[in-house]
């Protein structure tokens, strides 16, 4: 009876450890790869020879050096550990003419494992909470990113656009998947500058994503937002045209953060492997004890006078 009780106890411990390992796999998917933003993070992109319409000079500026800075901070905690809320503020500055352009703000709410946008918890674009944000966030991709096409929400068109897998690359020694968004002369409505000349939008955006963590390590944006004459279709003025590239400092910082996340994933995976091995050993020991007890019972019954 003692051996049987010991065997059952060991088997129970093994099952408990296996359950803990399974739970840790769920926690791993939530908490590590799609990191929450606990401190302010910035990403800077720059472009030379950019063009834009100056709201102060009321004319198109050409040949300008542009600096775009995205500042990301943690938003209000929604109370669900699987959901992240990020407040994003985009600042655009003409370093040639020392002019600040119109900023943009956005609050994104998304699932921390799938990166799917969720319409709740104060999500908005420039304060407008009525705009429905669908697709994936773009600031993060799904944990375990695949070689496939994703739909990333585009804040100019206010809808998700296909972002196609286009190959592998290496960023600061980290294997990445490259994804490209291509939008050509899409109708973006009308600008306050004209109620008759339509606004068109062209974008070639490329993401470099760590497929393990879903983190974006590098991005480029070749954008042209412009008005066309309604009668002829010819370009009337460029509202914003720039070939933006992430700065080396930004890429290095994002790659460093990603490396820390990968190290944490490796540590958790190693701990889980140890737990699995311990669980396996306990299960084996339990089986041996149970088998030994059963064998002795059989021998007693086979022996003369055995019960």
N, C-alpha and C positions, 0 to 999 in steps of 0.2 A: 504493500500500500504506500509506503514511504517513497519507493522508487517511482511508482506511478504518479504520485503527487508531485514529485520533483520534475518528472518528465512533462507533466501538464503545465507546471509553472514555467519551465524553460520555453515550452512551445508558446505559452501566452506572452512571455517577454519578447520572443522573436516576432510574433504577430504585431505586438505594440510598436517595436522598433520599425518594422516595415511600414506601419501606418504613419509613423512620424516622418519617415523618408518620403512617403507619398505627399504628406502635407507640406513638407519643405519644398517639394517641386512646385506646388501651387504658389507658395510664398515667393519663391525665386522668380517666377514669371511676373508677379505683380511688382516686386519691390526693387529689383536690381536693374534689369536691362533698360526699361523705359524710365530713366531716373526722374524723380521729382526735382523741381528747381527749388532748392532750399535757400539759395543766395542769388543775388543778381548776377546774371550772365550776359555777356555782350558778344555779338558777332558783327564784324565790320567788313563791308564790301566796298571796293573803290572802282572808279571808271575814269578814263581820260577821254577827252574829246566828246563829251556828252552834250546833249541839247535839251532845252526845256523852255516852257513859256513862263516868263517872269511876271508874277501878279503885281509887282511894284512898278516895273518898267513898262508893263503892257506890251512886251515884244518878245520874240524868240531869242534866247541866248544860245550861242553855239561855242564849241571848243572849250567847254568848262570841265574842270576836274571835280568829280562828285564823290562824296563819302556818305555811305549809307550805314547806319548803325542800328541793329536790332537789339533792344534790351529786353531780356526775359526775366520776370520775377514770378515767384509762386503766388497764385491767387488765393482767394478764400478757400479754406478746406471744406469740401462738400460733405465730409463725414463718412465717405466710402473709400476704403484703402485702394480699391481698384481704379479709381478715377483721379486724374490729374487736372488741375486748373492752372493755366499759364497766362499771365498778362504780358502781352507783347507790345512794345512801343517802338515804332520805326521813325528815326530821325534822318532827314536828307539835307545835306549841306554842300553848297557850292564853295569849294576851297579856293577857287580862282577869283571869284568876285565877292567872296565873303558874304554869302546870302543864305539864309535859312529857308528851305522850301517847306511846303505844307507837310506836317507830320501825319502819321497814321497810327491808330491804336487798334488792338484786337485782343479779345479774351477767348482762348480756345479751351474747351473742355473735352477730354478724350480718355478712352480706356487705356490704361497704362501697359497693357499687354498687346492689344490689337492695334493701337493708335487710331481707332475709329472715333470720329467726332461724335459728341453727345450734346444734344440741344437742351441744356439745363444749366443751373448754377451760375447764371450771369454771363453766359457766352454772348459776345457781341462784336460788331465791327464798327469802329468809330462811334461807339455808344449806342448803336442801333441793334437792339436785341431781337428785332423781328426778322432779321436775315437768318435763314436756316443754313447752318453749316453742316455739310455732309461729306462723306469720304473720309480719308485719313488726314491727320493734322499737317503732315509735311515737315514740321519741326522735329518730329520723330516718326519712324516707320515701325511696323510690327516687330515684336520679338520673334526672331527666327525668320527674317525677311527672305522671301523666295525669289526665284528668277522668273518673274511674271510682271504683268501690268497692274499697277495700282491706280486708284483714282484719288487724287489729292485736291483738296479744296483750293480754288483760286480766288483770292479776295478782290480781284479786279472784276471778274465776271460773276462773282457770287455764286459759283457752282463748282462741283468737282470736275477736274480734267484728267484724262488718261496720262499716266506717267509710265513709260515703257522701260523694261529692263534692256540695257544696251551693252552689257559686258562687265568684266571685272577689272579692277585697278588696285593699286596700292597707295595708301595715304599714310605717310609717316610709319611705314613698316606694317600697317594693318591692312589685311585683305578687305576690299570693299566691293559692293555691287554698285554699278552706275545705272541711274535711271534718268530718263529725259522726258520733259514735257514740251510739246511743240504746239503752239497756238498761232494760227496765221490769219491776220485781218479779221478777227472776231468782232462782232458788233458789241460795243460796250455802252450803248445808249447815247446820251447827249451830255456835253459839257456845259457848265454855266456860261462859257464864252459864246456859245451859239446854240440856238434852239432849232436851227435848220441843218447845220453841217454835222453829220453823224461822227461819233467817236469810234475809232477802230483800235484794236489791241493785238499786238504780235509779241509772242514770248517764246524764247528757247531757254528753258531752265534745266540745269543738270544737278542731280544730287549724287553724292558719294556716301553710301550707307554701309555701316558695319552690319552684316546680315545676322550676326549672333545677338547683338544688343539692340538693333534697330536705331542706333544713334546716327545722326547726320554729321559727318566729319568735314564735309566741304560742299559748297554750292556755288554755282555761277548763274547769273541771270542776264540774258540779252533781251532787253525790253524796248518796245517802241509803242507808245500811246500817242495817237495823233488824230487830228481832224481832217476830214476830206470834204471837198466841195460836193454838195449834194447833186449838182447838175452834171459834173464831169468825172467825179470820182478821184480827182487828183488831190495830192496832199495840200492841205491849207496851212497847217502849222503842226509842229511836233510839241506835244504837251510834255512829254518826257521820253527821251531816247538815250539809252546808256548800255554799255557792255560791262556789267559789274562782275568783279572777281573777288572771292574771299581773300583777305590778306593772309600772308604767311603766319602772322601772330595768331590770328583767329583759328586757322587750321591746326596749328601746333597745340593750342589750348584745348580745342575740341578733341583732338587725338589723345592728349594726355588724360582728359576726363574719361574717355572711352577705355583707355588702357587700365585705369583704376577699376572701372566697372567690370572689365573682363577678368581682372585679378580676383575681384570679389566673387564673381561667378565661379571661377576655378576653385576658390577656397570652399565655397558652399558645396560644390560638386564633389570635392575630395572628402568633406565631412560626411556627405550622404553615402559615398562609397564605403567608408569605414563602417557606418551604421548598417549597411546592407551585409557587409562581411560578418559583423558581429551577430546580426540576426540569423544569417545562414549557419554560423557556428552553433548558436543556441538551438536552432531547429535540428541540426544534425545530432547534437548531444541528446536532445529530447527523444529523437527517434531511436538512438542507440539504447537509451535507458528503457524505453518502452519495449523495444525488441528483446532486450535482456530479460526483463520481467516476464514477458510472454513466453520466452524460451524455458525459463526455469519452471514456470507453471506447467508447461507441457511435459517436462521431464518428470516432475513430481507425479503427474497423473499416469505416466507410462511405467513408473517404477512400482515394484510389488508393494502393495499396501498403500499406494499413493491415493490421495483424495482429489 
